Amino acid sequence: MPDFHKLDVKFDYKITEAPGIKSSVYIQVDNVYNHKNMIGYEYSDDYEVRTENKFIGILPLVGVEFSW
């Protein structure tokens, strides 16, 4: 299989609202340069045909994290 590579970027903003509780909100983009990485092969029942399974392209994410 070919080499797997991607670039992820995350921006987060940390919030402290109460003692002992930390939170943050973030925006993240996975696979920024949209490289179609191969993650494996899928074979037909008789192994005559092999197809490549590729990783999803650009994946935007938004979230909130809490810790205590």
All heavy atoms as TSV, in Angstrom:
chain	resi	resn	atom	element	x	y	z
A	1	MET	N	N	0.840	-1.183	0.000
A	1	MET	CA	C	0.000	0.000	0.000
A	1	MET	C	C	0.884	1.244	0.000
A	1	MET	O	O	1.956	1.246	0.591
A	1	MET	CB	C	-0.905	0.013	1.233
A	1	MET	CG	C	-2.064	-0.923	1.134
A	1	MET	SD	S	-3.425	-0.731	2.318
A	1	MET	CE	C	-2.767	0.032	3.711
A	2	PRO	N	N	0.417	2.307	-0.619
A	2	PRO	CA	C	1.176	3.563	-0.619
A	2	PRO	C	C	1.219	4.195	0.777
A	2	PRO	O	O	0.425	3.850	1.651
A	2	PRO	CB	C	0.399	4.457	-1.583
A	2	PRO	CG	C	-0.794	3.725	-2.015
A	2	PRO	CD	C	-0.777	2.369	-1.435
A	3	ASP	N	N	2.138	5.119	0.958
A	3	ASP	CA	C	2.250	5.834	2.228
A	3	ASP	C	C	0.973	6.610	2.524
A	3	ASP	O	O	0.312	7.117	1.625
A	3	ASP	CB	C	3.426	6.812	2.208
A	3	ASP	CG	C	4.762	6.091	2.165
A	3	ASP	OD1	O	4.809	4.923	2.586
A	3	ASP	OD2	O	5.742	6.692	1.718
A	4	PHE	N	N	0.652	6.704	3.804
A	4	PHE	CA	C	-0.530	7.424	4.269
A	4	PHE	C	C	-0.063	8.753	4.840
A	4	PHE	O	O	0.817	8.784	5.700
A	4	PHE	CB	C	-1.209	6.589	5.375
A	4	PHE	CG	C	-2.485	7.170	5.895
A	4	PHE	CD1	C	-3.699	6.720	5.425
A	4	PHE	CD2	C	-2.484	8.151	6.872
A	4	PHE	CE1	C	-4.892	7.232	5.915
A	4	PHE	CE2	C	-3.662	8.671	7.371
A	4	PHE	CZ	C	-4.859	8.209	6.881
A	5	HIS	N	N	-0.608	9.859	4.351
A	5	HIS	CA	C	-0.264	11.165	4.919
A	5	HIS	C	C	-1.436	12.114	4.800
A	5	HIS	O	O	-2.249	12.018	3.879
A	5	HIS	CB	C	1.003	11.753	4.283
A	5	HIS	CG	C	0.904	11.956	2.799
A	5	HIS	ND1	N	0.489	13.125	2.237
A	5	HIS	CD2	C	1.173	11.119	1.779
A	5	HIS	CE1	C	0.513	13.013	0.931
A	5	HIS	NE2	N	0.920	11.804	0.623
A	6	LYS	N	N	-1.537	12.994	5.800
A	6	LYS	CA	C	-2.579	14.016	5.799
A	6	LYS	C	C	-2.143	15.127	6.740
A	6	LYS	O	O	-1.248	14.956	7.555
A	6	LYS	CB	C	-3.940	13.447	6.218
A	6	LYS	CG	C	-4.015	12.955	7.639
A	6	LYS	CD	C	-5.404	12.443	7.936
A	6	LYS	CE	C	-5.536	12.146	9.413
A	6	LYS	NZ	N	-6.870	12.332	9.907
A	7	LEU	N	N	-2.802	16.269	6.628
A	7	LEU	CA	C	-2.518	17.414	7.488
A	7	LEU	C	C	-3.817	17.816	8.168
A	7	LEU	O	O	-4.834	18.039	7.507
A	7	LEU	CB	C	-1.972	18.589	6.663
A	7	LEU	CG	C	-1.752	19.887	7.414
A	7	LEU	CD1	C	-0.649	19.733	8.450
A	7	LEU	CD2	C	-1.412	21.009	6.448
A	8	ASP	N	N	-3.788	17.873	9.509
A	8	ASP	CA	C	-4.946	18.290	10.298
A	8	ASP	C	C	-4.634	19.617	10.970
A	8	ASP	O	O	-3.509	19.846	11.411
A	8	ASP	CB	C	-5.272	17.256	11.380
A	8	ASP	CG	C	-5.579	15.889	10.806
A	8	ASP	OD1	O	-5.961	15.796	9.627
A	8	ASP	OD2	O	-5.450	14.898	11.554
A	9	VAL	N	N	-5.641	20.493	11.055
A	9	VAL	CA	C	-5.483	21.795	11.698
A	9	VAL	C	C	-6.607	21.958	12.714
A	9	VAL	O	O	-7.764	21.650	12.421
A	9	VAL	CB	C	-5.540	22.944	10.663
A	9	VAL	CG1	C	-5.455	24.289	11.343
A	9	VAL	CG2	C	-4.438	22.793	9.639
A	10	LYS	N	N	-6.247	22.450	13.913
A	10	LYS	CA	C	-7.260	22.645	14.954
A	10	LYS	C	C	-7.019	23.980	15.640
A	10	LYS	O	O	-5.896	24.301	16.023
A	10	LYS	CB	C	-7.174	21.518	15.986
A	10	LYS	CG	C	-8.200	21.618	17.091
A	10	LYS	CD	C	-8.087	20.423	18.039
A	10	LYS	CE	C	-9.115	20.475	19.126
A	10	LYS	NZ	N	-9.027	19.307	20.028
A	11	PHE	N	N	-8.091	24.743	15.779
A	11	PHE	CA	C	-8.065	25.998	16.520
A	11	PHE	C	C	-9.012	25.828	17.698
A	11	PHE	O	O	-10.172	25.467	17.514
A	11	PHE	CB	C	-8.551	27.166	15.640
A	11	PHE	CG	C	-7.714	27.373	14.415
A	11	PHE	CD1	C	-8.123	26.857	13.198
A	11	PHE	CD2	C	-6.531	28.081	14.485
A	11	PHE	CE1	C	-7.363	27.044	12.063
A	11	PHE	CE2	C	-5.759	28.272	13.356
A	11	PHE	CZ	C	-6.173	27.754	12.140
A	12	ASP	N	N	-8.509	26.092	18.912
A	12	ASP	CA	C	-9.408	25.988	20.045
A	12	ASP	C	C	-9.294	27.197	20.952
A	12	ASP	O	O	-8.289	27.895	20.978
A	12	ASP	CB	C	-9.216	24.690	20.829
A	12	ASP	CG	C	-7.851	24.533	21.456
A	12	ASP	OD1	O	-7.052	25.474	21.419
A	12	ASP	OD2	O	-7.583	23.457	21.996
A	13	TYR	N	N	-10.382	27.450	21.649
A	13	TYR	CA	C	-10.481	28.570	22.572
A	13	TYR	C	C	-10.827	27.999	23.941
A	13	TYR	O	O	-11.877	27.376	24.119
A	13	TYR	CB	C	-11.568	29.548	22.107
A	13	TYR	CG	C	-11.759	30.719	23.024
A	13	TYR	CD1	C	-10.817	31.731	23.081
A	13	TYR	CD2	C	-12.876	30.804	23.840
A	13	TYR	CE1	C	-10.977	32.813	23.935
A	13	TYR	CE2	C	-13.058	31.883	24.693
A	13	TYR	CZ	C	-12.093	32.879	24.736
A	13	TYR	OH	O	-12.259	33.943	25.589
A	14	LYS	N	N	-9.913	28.187	24.883
A	14	LYS	CA	C	-10.099	27.635	26.218
A	14	LYS	C	C	-10.921	28.577	27.091
A	14	LYS	O	O	-10.723	29.780	27.081
A	14	LYS	CB	C	-8.753	27.348	26.858
A	14	LYS	CG	C	-7.958	26.339	26.060
A	14	LYS	CD	C	-6.793	25.796	26.823
A	14	LYS	CE	C	-5.963	24.840	26.023
A	14	LYS	NZ	N	-6.622	23.773	25.386
A	15	ILE	N	N	-11.857	27.995	27.843
A	15	ILE	CA	C	-12.758	28.755	28.701
A	15	ILE	C	C	-12.641	28.208	30.120
A	15	ILE	O	O	-12.667	27.001	30.319
A	15	ILE	CB	C	-14.219	28.599	28.227
A	15	ILE	CG1	C	-14.362	29.031	26.770
A	15	ILE	CG2	C	-15.158	29.370	29.125
A	15	ILE	CD1	C	-15.666	28.617	26.138
A	16	THR	N	N	-12.518	29.105	31.102
A	16	THR	CA	C	-12.528	28.699	32.503
A	16	THR	C	C	-13.708	29.386	33.163
A	16	THR	O	O	-13.688	30.585	33.397
A	16	THR	CB	C	-11.215	29.092	33.214
A	16	THR	OG1	O	-10.127	28.535	32.493
A	16	THR	CG2	C	-11.191	28.587	34.629
A	17	GLU	N	N	-14.756	28.632	33.435
A	17	GLU	CA	C	-15.973	29.213	33.997
A	17	GLU	C	C	-16.090	28.997	35.492
A	17	GLU	O	O	-16.605	29.837	36.203
A	17	GLU	CB	C	-17.193	28.623	33.296
A	17	GLU	CG	C	-17.270	29.021	31.843
A	17	GLU	CD	C	-18.522	28.493	31.178
A	17	GLU	OE1	O	-19.405	27.984	31.870
A	17	GLU	OE2	O	-18.600	28.608	29.957
A	18	ALA	N	N	-15.642	27.847	35.971
A	18	ALA	CA	C	-15.774	27.535	37.387
A	18	ALA	C	C	-14.486	26.863	37.868
A	18	ALA	O	O	-13.790	26.233	37.074
A	18	ALA	CB	C	-16.970	26.613	37.607
A	19	PRO	N	N	-14.166	26.983	39.136
A	19	PRO	CA	C	-12.960	26.325	39.648
A	19	PRO	C	C	-13.028	24.812	39.443
A	19	PRO	O	O	-14.042	24.177	39.729
A	19	PRO	CB	C	-12.971	26.659	41.140
A	19	PRO	CG	C	-13.875	27.829	41.282
A	19	PRO	CD	C	-14.863	27.742	40.165
A	20	GLY	N	N	-11.976	24.263	38.904
A	20	GLY	CA	C	-11.906	22.820	38.690
A	20	GLY	C	C	-12.543	22.326	37.413
A	20	GLY	O	O	-12.450	21.152	37.085
A	21	ILE	N	N	-13.208	23.183	36.672
A	21	ILE	CA	C	-13.840	22.776	35.405
A	21	ILE	C	C	-13.209	23.590	34.276
A	21	ILE	O	O	-13.211	24.801	34.302
A	21	ILE	CB	C	-15.360	22.999	35.422
A	21	ILE	CG1	C	-16.007	22.154	36.513
A	21	ILE	CG2	C	-15.956	22.665	34.055
A	21	ILE	CD1	C	-17.482	22.375	36.667
A	22	LYS	N	N	-12.681	22.878	33.311
A	22	LYS	CA	C	-12.093	23.517	32.135
A	22	LYS	C	C	-12.911	23.108	30.915
A	22	LYS	O	O	-13.392	21.983	30.821
A	22	LYS	CB	C	-10.652	23.066	31.951
A	22	LYS	CG	C	-9.743	23.445	33.082
A	22	LYS	CD	C	-8.358	22.894	32.845
A	22	LYS	CE	C	-7.466	23.166	34.035
A	22	LYS	NZ	N	-6.158	22.551	33.884
A	23	SER	N	N	-13.074	24.036	30.009
A	23	SER	CA	C	-13.783	23.721	28.771
A	23	SER	C	C	-13.139	24.463	27.615
A	23	SER	O	O	-12.415	25.433	27.807
A	23	SER	CB	C	-15.271	24.067	28.887
A	23	SER	OG	O	-15.435	25.444	29.114
A	24	SER	N	N	-13.400	23.984	26.426
A	24	SER	CA	C	-12.910	24.657	25.228
A	24	SER	C	C	-13.851	24.365	24.077
A	24	SER	O	O	-14.534	23.344	24.052
A	24	SER	CB	C	-11.486	24.216	24.881
A	24	SER	OG	O	-11.441	22.865	24.528
A	25	VAL	N	N	-13.907	25.281	23.157
A	25	VAL	CA	C	-14.629	25.085	21.902
A	25	VAL	C	C	-13.586	25.056	20.799
A	25	VAL	O	O	-12.551	25.707	20.897
A	25	VAL	CB	C	-15.675	26.202	21.643
A	25	VAL	CG1	C	-16.784	26.130	22.660
A	25	VAL	CG2	C	-15.045	27.566	21.645
A	26	TYR	N	N	-13.843	24.266	19.761
A	26	TYR	CA	C	-12.832	24.151	18.714
A	26	TYR	C	C	-13.446	24.010	17.329
A	26	TYR	O	O	-14.586	23.582	17.169
A	26	TYR	CB	C	-11.882	22.986	18.993
A	26	TYR	CG	C	-12.521	21.619	18.949
A	26	TYR	CD1	C	-12.633	20.927	17.746
A	26	TYR	CD2	C	-13.004	21.015	20.096
A	26	TYR	CE1	C	-13.207	19.674	17.697
A	26	TYR	CE2	C	-13.570	19.770	20.064
A	26	TYR	CZ	C	-13.668	19.097	18.854
A	26	TYR	OH	O	-14.254	17.858	18.814
A	27	ILE	N	N	-12.635	24.384	16.361
A	27	ILE	CA	C	-12.915	24.154	14.945
A	27	ILE	C	C	-11.709	23.389	14.417
A	27	ILE	O	O	-10.567	23.787	14.637
A	27	ILE	CB	C	-13.078	25.478	14.175
A	27	ILE	CG1	C	-14.278	26.255	14.707
A	27	ILE	CG2	C	-13.222	25.212	12.681
A	27	ILE	CD1	C	-14.405	27.647	14.127
A	28	GLN	N	N	-11.975	22.292	13.748
A	28	GLN	CA	C	-10.897	21.439	13.262
A	28	GLN	C	C	-11.169	21.047	11.822
A	28	GLN	O	O	-12.323	20.831	11.435
A	28	GLN	CB	C	-10.819	20.189	14.140
A	28	GLN	CG	C	-9.754	19.216	13.745
A	28	GLN	CD	C	-9.638	18.079	14.756
A	28	GLN	OE1	O	-9.970	18.237	15.934
A	28	GLN	NE2	N	-9.173	16.945	14.299
A	29	VAL	N	N	-10.120	20.959	11.026
A	29	VAL	CA	C	-10.235	20.474	9.651
A	29	VAL	C	C	-9.231	19.345	9.488
A	29	VAL	O	O	-8.028	19.544	9.650
A	29	VAL	CB	C	-9.960	21.586	8.617
A	29	VAL	CG1	C	-10.084	21.038	7.206
A	29	VAL	CG2	C	-10.906	22.756	8.819
A	30	ASP	N	N	-9.732	18.148	9.206
A	30	ASP	CA	C	-8.874	16.988	8.962
A	30	ASP	C	C	-8.623	16.845	7.469
A	30	ASP	O	O	-9.518	17.073	6.662
A	30	ASP	CB	C	-9.522	15.712	9.491
A	30	ASP	CG	C	-9.490	15.623	11.003
A	30	ASP	OD1	O	-8.896	16.509	11.641
A	30	ASP	OD2	O	-10.062	14.660	11.544
A	31	ASN	N	N	-7.415	16.433	7.137
A	31	ASN	CA	C	-6.998	16.212	5.748
A	31	ASN	C	C	-7.144	17.489	4.918
A	31	ASN	O	O	-7.815	17.518	3.884
A	31	ASN	CB	C	-7.776	15.051	5.129
A	31	ASN	CG	C	-7.114	14.495	3.898
A	31	ASN	OD1	O	-5.974	14.818	3.591
A	31	ASN	ND2	N	-7.820	13.668	3.172
A	32	VAL	N	N	-6.493	18.540	5.387
A	32	VAL	CA	C	-6.623	19.876	4.788
A	32	VAL	C	C	-6.336	19.879	3.288
A	32	VAL	O	O	-7.055	20.512	2.525
A	32	VAL	CB	C	-5.697	20.885	5.509
A	32	VAL	CG1	C	-5.649	22.206	4.786
A	32	VAL	CG2	C	-6.145	21.069	6.943
A	33	TYR	N	N	-5.303	19.170	2.849
A	33	TYR	CA	C	-4.998	19.217	1.425
A	33	TYR	C	C	-5.670	18.108	0.627
A	33	TYR	O	O	-5.308	17.830	-0.514
A	33	TYR	CB	C	-3.493	19.290	1.160
A	33	TYR	CG	C	-2.638	18.249	1.811
A	33	TYR	CD1	C	-2.486	17.001	1.268
A	33	TYR	CD2	C	-1.954	18.555	2.978
A	33	TYR	CE1	C	-1.696	16.063	1.859
A	33	TYR	CE2	C	-1.165	17.623	3.580
A	33	TYR	CZ	C	-1.024	16.373	3.019
A	33	TYR	OH	O	-0.224	15.420	3.611
A	34	ASN	N	N	-6.685	17.469	1.213
A	34	ASN	CA	C	-7.610	16.580	0.505
A	34	ASN	C	C	-6.916	15.430	-0.222
A	34	ASN	O	O	-7.317	15.041	-1.315
A	34	ASN	CB	C	-8.464	17.392	-0.469
A	34	ASN	CG	C	-9.739	16.675	-0.847
A	34	ASN	OD1	O	-10.210	15.816	-0.125
A	34	ASN	ND2	N	-10.290	17.032	-1.991
A	35	HIS	N	N	-5.885	14.863	0.397
A	35	HIS	CA	C	-5.197	13.713	-0.191
A	35	HIS	C	C	-6.050	12.462	0.008
A	35	HIS	O	O	-6.485	12.168	1.109
A	35	HIS	CB	C	-3.825	13.522	0.458
A	35	HIS	CG	C	-3.031	12.424	-0.150
A	35	HIS	ND1	N	-2.424	12.552	-1.367
A	35	HIS	CD2	C	-2.775	11.172	0.278
A	35	HIS	CE1	C	-1.807	11.431	-1.659
A	35	HIS	NE2	N	-2.006	10.566	-0.663
A	36	LYS	N	N	-6.313	11.738	-1.055
A	36	LYS	CA	C	-7.150	10.535	-0.993
A	36	LYS	C	C	-6.278	9.340	-0.601
A	36	LYS	O	O	-5.812	8.576	-1.440
A	36	LYS	CB	C	-7.832	10.265	-2.330
A	36	LYS	CG	C	-8.714	11.395	-2.812
A	36	LYS	CD	C	-9.921	11.566	-1.923
A	36	LYS	CE	C	-10.847	12.591	-2.516
A	36	LYS	NZ	N	-11.830	13.098	-1.628
A	37	ASN	N	N	-6.053	9.167	0.702
A	37	ASN	CA	C	-5.245	8.066	1.195
A	37	ASN	C	C	-5.977	6.745	1.052
A	37	ASN	O	O	-7.166	6.638	1.319
A	37	ASN	CB	C	-4.916	8.272	2.678
A	37	ASN	CG	C	-3.965	9.412	2.886
A	37	ASN	OD1	O	-2.858	9.388	2.384
A	37	ASN	ND2	N	-4.395	10.422	3.621
A	38	MET	N	N	-5.234	5.726	0.664
A	38	MET	CA	C	-5.804	4.404	0.573
A	38	MET	C	C	-5.712	3.755	1.957
A	38	MET	O	O	-4.662	3.808	2.607
A	38	MET	CB	C	-5.061	3.554	-0.448
A	38	MET	CG	C	-5.744	2.246	-0.694
A	38	MET	SD	S	-5.023	1.290	-2.021
A	38	MET	CE	C	-3.407	0.983	-1.386
A	39	ILE	N	N	-6.807	3.163	2.419
A	39	ILE	CA	C	-6.803	2.542	3.748
A	39	ILE	C	C	-6.903	1.023	3.669
A	39	ILE	O	O	-6.833	0.349	4.683
A	39	ILE	CB	C	-7.928	3.101	4.639
A	39	ILE	CG1	C	-9.293	2.913	4.002
A	39	ILE	CG2	C	-7.673	4.550	4.970
A	39	ILE	CD1	C	-10.448	3.304	4.902
A	40	GLY	N	N	-7.052	0.486	2.487
A	40	GLY	CA	C	-7.109	-0.970	2.349
A	40	GLY	C	C	-7.684	-1.392	1.015
A	40	GLY	O	O	-8.004	-0.565	0.166
A	41	TYR	N	N	-7.772	-2.691	0.839
A	41	TYR	CA	C	-8.322	-3.263	-0.385
A	41	TYR	C	C	-9.591	-4.046	-0.060
A	41	TYR	O	O	-9.739	-4.591	1.032
A	41	TYR	CB	C	-7.334	-4.224	-1.043
A	41	TYR	CG	C	-6.071	-3.585	-1.531
A	41	TYR	CD1	C	-4.858	-3.815	-0.899
A	41	TYR	CD2	C	-6.080	-2.760	-2.648
A	41	TYR	CE1	C	-3.690	-3.237	-1.353
A	41	TYR	CE2	C	-4.919	-2.169	-3.114
A	41	TYR	CZ	C	-3.727	-2.419	-2.465
A	41	TYR	OH	O	-2.576	-1.844	-2.909
A	42	GLU	N	N	-10.483	-4.119	-1.024
A	42	GLU	CA	C	-11.667	-4.966	-0.925
A	42	GLU	C	C	-11.660	-5.888	-2.130
A	42	GLU	O	O	-11.442	-5.442	-3.257
A	42	GLU	CB	C	-12.927	-4.096	-0.912
A	42	GLU	CG	C	-14.189	-4.872	-0.663
A	42	GLU	CD	C	-15.383	-3.955	-0.513
A	42	GLU	OE1	O	-15.264	-2.923	0.157
A	42	GLU	OE2	O	-16.437	-4.296	-1.085
A	43	TYR	N	N	-11.873	-7.162	-1.878
A	43	TYR	CA	C	-11.818	-8.162	-2.942
A	43	TYR	C	C	-13.204	-8.721	-3.232
A	43	TYR	O	O	-14.034	-8.840	-2.341
A	43	TYR	CB	C	-10.881	-9.311	-2.541
A	43	TYR	CG	C	-9.444	-8.893	-2.391
A	43	TYR	CD1	C	-8.952	-8.458	-1.171
A	43	TYR	CD2	C	-8.583	-8.929	-3.478
A	43	TYR	CE1	C	-7.630	-8.066	-1.027
A	43	TYR	CE2	C	-7.261	-8.537	-3.353
A	43	TYR	CZ	C	-6.794	-8.109	-2.120
A	43	TYR	OH	O	-5.490	-7.726	-1.990
A	44	SER	N	N	-13.392	-9.113	-4.490
A	44	SER	CA	C	-14.632	-9.797	-4.857
A	44	SER	C	C	-14.616	-11.192	-4.230
A	44	SER	O	O	-13.581	-11.653	-3.740
A	44	SER	CB	C	-14.765	-9.886	-6.374
A	44	SER	OG	O	-13.718	-10.668	-6.915
A	45	ASP	N	N	-15.750	-11.883	-4.255
A	45	ASP	CA	C	-15.842	-13.207	-3.643
A	45	ASP	C	C	-14.841	-14.205	-4.219
A	45	ASP	O	O	-14.347	-15.084	-3.515
A	45	ASP	CB	C	-17.260	-13.767	-3.773
A	45	ASP	CG	C	-18.254	-12.996	-2.912
A	45	ASP	OD1	O	-17.817	-12.379	-1.907
A	45	ASP	OD2	O	-19.452	-13.007	-3.240
A	46	ASP	N	N	-14.545	-14.086	-5.510
A	46	ASP	CA	C	-13.608	-15.024	-6.140
A	46	ASP	C	C	-12.180	-14.449	-6.230
A	46	ASP	O	O	-11.317	-15.044	-6.853
A	46	ASP	CB	C	-14.098	-15.417	-7.528
A	46	ASP	CG	C	-14.281	-14.219	-8.455
A	46	ASP	OD1	O	-13.989	-13.077	-8.041
A	46	ASP	OD2	O	-14.736	-14.435	-9.596
A	47	TYR	N	N	-11.940	-13.305	-5.627
A	47	TYR	CA	C	-10.631	-12.625	-5.600
A	47	TYR	C	C	-10.128	-12.236	-6.985
A	47	TYR	O	O	-8.943	-12.013	-7.178
A	47	TYR	CB	C	-9.574	-13.483	-4.881
A	47	TYR	CG	C	-9.845	-13.614	-3.404
A	47	TYR	CD1	C	-10.559	-14.691	-2.897
A	47	TYR	CD2	C	-9.427	-12.637	-2.526
A	47	TYR	CE1	C	-10.831	-14.800	-1.552
A	47	TYR	CE2	C	-9.688	-12.729	-1.173
A	47	TYR	CZ	C	-10.393	-13.817	-0.693
A	47	TYR	OH	O	-10.658	-13.911	0.642
A	48	GLU	N	N	-11.012	-12.137	-7.943
A	48	GLU	CA	C	-10.627	-11.723	-9.295
A	48	GLU	C	C	-10.516	-10.210	-9.411
A	48	GLU	O	O	-9.739	-9.696	-10.204
A	48	GLU	CB	C	-11.647	-12.250	-10.318
A	48	GLU	CG	C	-11.643	-13.753	-10.476
A	48	GLU	CD	C	-10.388	-14.244	-11.174
A	48	GLU	OE1	O	-9.915	-13.564	-12.102
A	48	GLU	OE2	O	-9.895	-15.309	-10.772
A	49	VAL	N	N	-11.324	-9.479	-8.630
A	49	VAL	CA	C	-11.362	-8.022	-8.716
A	49	VAL	C	C	-10.958	-7.429	-7.369
A	49	VAL	O	O	-11.474	-7.820	-6.328
A	49	VAL	CB	C	-12.781	-7.524	-9.098
A	49	VAL	CG1	C	-12.824	-6.010	-9.152
A	49	VAL	CG2	C	-13.228	-8.137	-10.414
A	50	ARG	N	N	-10.008	-6.517	-7.407
A	50	ARG	CA	C	-9.562	-5.823	-6.199
A	50	ARG	C	C	-9.853	-4.343	-6.357
A	50	ARG	O	O	-9.468	-3.723	-7.348
A	50	ARG	CB	C	-8.061	-6.030	-5.994
A	50	ARG	CG	C	-7.533	-5.304	-4.773
A	50	ARG	CD	C	-6.066	-5.540	-4.577
A	50	ARG	NE	N	-5.316	-4.697	-5.511
A	50	ARG	CZ	C	-4.000	-4.613	-5.535
A	50	ARG	NH1	N	-3.271	-5.340	-4.718
A	50	ARG	NH2	N	-3.398	-3.824	-6.393
A	51	THR	N	N	-10.542	-3.752	-5.389
A	51	THR	CA	C	-10.813	-2.318	-5.407
A	51	THR	C	C	-10.170	-1.670	-4.189
A	51	THR	O	O	-10.024	-2.298	-3.136
A	51	THR	CB	C	-12.329	-2.023	-5.409
A	51	THR	OG1	O	-12.930	-2.663	-4.283
A	51	THR	CG2	C	-12.988	-2.524	-6.671
A	52	GLU	N	N	-9.775	-0.421	-4.345
A	52	GLU	CA	C	-9.133	0.318	-3.258
A	52	GLU	C	C	-10.182	1.021	-2.409
A	52	GLU	O	O	-11.118	1.617	-2.943
A	52	GLU	CB	C	-8.177	1.366	-3.820
A	52	GLU	CG	C	-7.031	0.799	-4.614
A	52	GLU	CD	C	-6.150	1.884	-5.206
A	52	GLU	OE1	O	-6.530	3.072	-5.172
A	52	GLU	OE2	O	-5.069	1.530	-5.706
A	53	ASN	N	N	-10.029	0.933	-1.095
A	53	ASN	CA	C	-10.850	1.713	-0.175
A	53	ASN	C	C	-10.050	2.946	0.200
A	53	ASN	O	O	-8.923	2.831	0.680
A	53	ASN	CB	C	-11.184	0.913	1.085
A	53	ASN	CG	C	-12.161	-0.191	0.819
A	53	ASN	OD1	O	-12.957	-0.111	-0.100
A	53	ASN	ND2	N	-12.105	-1.233	1.623
A	54	LYS	N	N	-10.628	4.105	-0.023
A	54	LYS	CA	C	-9.912	5.350	0.234
A	54	LYS	C	C	-10.507	6.090	1.417
A	54	LYS	O	O	-11.701	6.014	1.683
A	54	LYS	CB	C	-9.950	6.242	-1.002
A	54	LYS	CG	C	-9.289	5.575	-2.183
A	54	LYS	CD	C	-8.639	6.545	-3.077
A	54	LYS	CE	C	-7.952	5.768	-4.175
A	54	LYS	NZ	N	-6.800	6.399	-4.644
A	55	PHE	N	N	-9.634	6.818	2.124
A	55	PHE	CA	C	-10.014	7.638	3.263
A	55	PHE	C	C	-10.840	8.815	2.781
A	55	PHE	O	O	-10.646	9.305	1.666
A	55	PHE	CB	C	-8.737	8.122	3.960
A	55	PHE	CG	C	-8.958	8.825	5.264
A	55	PHE	CD1	C	-9.313	8.125	6.395
A	55	PHE	CD2	C	-8.791	10.188	5.364
A	55	PHE	CE1	C	-9.504	8.766	7.605
A	55	PHE	CE2	C	-8.973	10.851	6.557
A	55	PHE	CZ	C	-9.333	10.127	7.683
A	56	ILE	N	N	-11.755	9.280	3.625
A	56	ILE	CA	C	-12.587	10.431	3.281
A	56	ILE	C	C	-11.703	11.652	3.006
A	56	ILE	O	O	-10.603	11.765	3.524
A	56	ILE	CB	C	-13.587	10.711	4.418
A	56	ILE	CG1	C	-14.641	11.704	3.984
A	56	ILE	CG2	C	-12.877	11.193	5.656
A	56	ILE	CD1	C	-15.809	11.793	4.939
A	57	GLY	N	N	-12.174	12.567	2.207
A	57	GLY	CA	C	-11.418	13.783	1.888
A	57	GLY	C	C	-11.410	14.759	3.053
A	57	GLY	O	O	-11.269	14.376	4.209
A	58	ILE	N	N	-11.614	16.019	2.776
A	58	ILE	CA	C	-11.621	17.054	3.811
A	58	ILE	C	C	-12.783	16.808	4.766
A	58	ILE	O	O	-13.906	16.552	4.337
A	58	ILE	CB	C	-11.746	18.453	3.175
A	58	ILE	CG1	C	-10.518	18.742	2.317
A	58	ILE	CG2	C	-11.932	19.518	4.236
A	58	ILE	CD1	C	-10.616	20.025	1.524
A	59	LEU	N	N	-12.483	16.891	6.075
A	59	LEU	CA	C	-13.503	16.627	7.089
A	59	LEU	C	C	-13.521	17.774	8.097
A	59	LEU	O	O	-12.651	17.859	8.961
A	59	LEU	CB	C	-13.211	15.306	7.799
A	59	LEU	CG	C	-14.186	14.887	8.881
A	59	LEU	CD1	C	-15.574	14.660	8.294
A	59	LEU	CD2	C	-13.689	13.628	9.574
A	60	PRO	N	N	-14.487	18.698	7.994
A	60	PRO	CA	C	-14.579	19.792	8.964
A	60	PRO	C	C	-15.297	19.319	10.230
A	60	PRO	O	O	-16.270	18.561	10.164
A	60	PRO	CB	C	-15.404	20.850	8.233
A	60	PRO	CG	C	-16.206	20.081	7.242
A	60	PRO	CD	C	-15.423	18.859	6.892
A	61	LEU	N	N	-14.800	19.757	11.386
A	61	LEU	CA	C	-15.377	19.377	12.673
A	61	LEU	C	C	-15.509	20.603	13.562
A	61	LEU	O	O	-14.671	21.501	13.528
A	61	LEU	CB	C	-14.482	18.361	13.390
A	61	LEU	CG	C	-14.191	17.070	12.630
A	61	LEU	CD1	C	-13.008	16.356	13.256
A	61	LEU	CD2	C	-15.408	16.192	12.645
A	62	VAL	N	N	-16.550	20.622	14.379
A	62	VAL	CA	C	-16.758	21.669	15.375
A	62	VAL	C	C	-17.144	20.945	16.653
A	62	VAL	O	O	-17.924	19.990	16.627
A	62	VAL	CB	C	-17.885	22.640	14.960
A	62	VAL	CG1	C	-18.154	23.655	16.044
A	62	VAL	CG2	C	-17.552	23.311	13.643
A	63	GLY	N	N	-16.582	21.380	17.794
A	63	GLY	CA	C	-16.914	20.662	19.011
A	63	GLY	C	C	-16.655	21.443	20.287
A	63	GLY	O	O	-16.131	22.559	20.256
A	64	VAL	N	N	-17.036	20.821	21.381
A	64	VAL	CA	C	-16.851	21.378	22.723
A	64	VAL	C	C	-16.231	20.264	23.575
A	64	VAL	O	O	-16.653	19.114	23.501
A	64	VAL	CB	C	-18.191	21.816	23.344
A	64	VAL	CG1	C	-17.989	22.371	24.740
A	64	VAL	CG2	C	-18.874	22.834	22.453
A	65	GLU	N	N	-15.224	20.616	24.384
A	65	GLU	CA	C	-14.598	19.657	25.287
A	65	GLU	C	C	-14.710	20.167	26.725
A	65	GLU	O	O	-14.561	21.358	26.971
A	65	GLU	CB	C	-13.126	19.476	24.937
A	65	GLU	CG	C	-12.880	18.825	23.609
A	65	GLU	CD	C	-11.411	18.679	23.282
A	65	GLU	OE1	O	-10.577	19.330	23.963
A	65	GLU	OE2	O	-11.081	17.917	22.364
A	66	PHE	N	N	-14.961	19.238	27.637
A	66	PHE	CA	C	-15.008	19.554	29.062
A	66	PHE	C	C	-14.060	18.630	29.803
A	66	PHE	O	O	-13.917	17.463	29.443
A	66	PHE	CB	C	-16.425	19.339	29.628
A	66	PHE	CG	C	-17.457	20.252	29.058
A	66	PHE	CD1	C	-18.277	19.843	28.031
A	66	PHE	CD2	C	-17.608	21.532	29.569
A	66	PHE	CE1	C	-19.236	20.679	27.488
A	66	PHE	CE2	C	-18.567	22.385	29.043
A	66	PHE	CZ	C	-19.388	21.952	28.010
A	67	SER	N	N	-13.417	19.152	30.847
A	67	SER	CA	C	-12.600	18.315	31.728
A	67	SER	C	C	-12.714	18.831	33.145
A	67	SER	O	O	-12.952	20.015	33.381
A	67	SER	CB	C	-11.145	18.303	31.277
A	67	SER	OG	O	-10.596	19.590	31.317
A	68	TRP	N	N	-12.586	17.928	34.093
A	68	TRP	CA	C	-12.664	18.308	35.497
A	68	TRP	C	C	-11.762	17.446	36.316
A	68	TRP	O	O	-11.210	16.492	35.904
A	68	TRP	CB	C	-14.094	18.229	36.037
A	68	TRP	CG	C	-14.774	16.928	35.817
A	68	TRP	CD1	C	-14.798	15.873	36.658
A	68	TRP	CD2	C	-15.531	16.540	34.659
A	68	TRP	NE1	N	-15.516	14.852	36.113
A	68	TRP	CE2	C	-15.984	15.240	34.879
A	68	TRP	CE3	C	-15.861	17.166	33.473
A	68	TRP	CZ2	C	-16.737	14.543	33.958
A	68	TRP	CZ3	C	-16.615	16.481	32.565
A	68	TRP	CH2	C	-17.055	15.179	32.810
